[in-house]
Amino acid sequence: MTVVIILAILLVSLLVVVPLLEKSSFRMSDGQLNKWARWILPLAILLAGVQLIRHLVA
C-alpha cells in the first residue's frame, strides 16, 4: 500500500511541476550547462561509492 501512495504522490507532483516548468522562462546558457555537466559525473561516482560502502558496512 505504501508503494501505491508514493507512486500517487509522484504522479501528482509531476502533473503539477512539469506544467509550471514549461510555463517558466528559466533558461541556462551554454557556460552554465557546461559548469553543471562538469560536476555531475564525479558526484554520481561519489554517490555510488558511498552507497557501496554503506551496503558493505551494514
N, C-alpha and C positions, 0 to 999 in steps of 0.2 A: 504494500500500500504506500509505503514511503517513496518508492521509486515513481509511482504514478503522480504523487504530489509534486515531487521535484521536477518531473517532466512537464507537468502542467504549469508550474511557475516559470520554467524556462521558455515554454511556448508563449505564455502571456507577455513575458518580458521582451521576447523577440518581436512580437506583434506591436509592442509599444516603442521599443528603442529603434528598430530599423526605420520606420517612417520618420521619426524625429531626426535621425542622422541624415536621411535623404533630403529633408527639407532644410537642414542647416547649410550654411555656406562655408563650412570649415574645409580648407584645402591646405595641403602641405607642399612646400617647394621641393625641388629635387635635392637640394642640400640637406633639408630636414629629413627627407626619406633616407638618404644615404647615411646620415648620422644615426638614425634608429636602426637601420639594417646592420650597421657595424656592431651593434650590441646584441642583436637577437641570438645569433648562433652561440657566442660564448656563454650567454645566460642560460640557454637551453642545455648546453653541456654541463654547466654548473648545477642546474636543477636536477638533471639526470644523475649526476654523481652523488648529490646529497640524498636523493631518493634511494639510490643503491646502498649507500652507507646505512640509511635508516632501516632499510629492509634487512640487511645483514646483521645489524646490531639487535634489532627487535626479535 
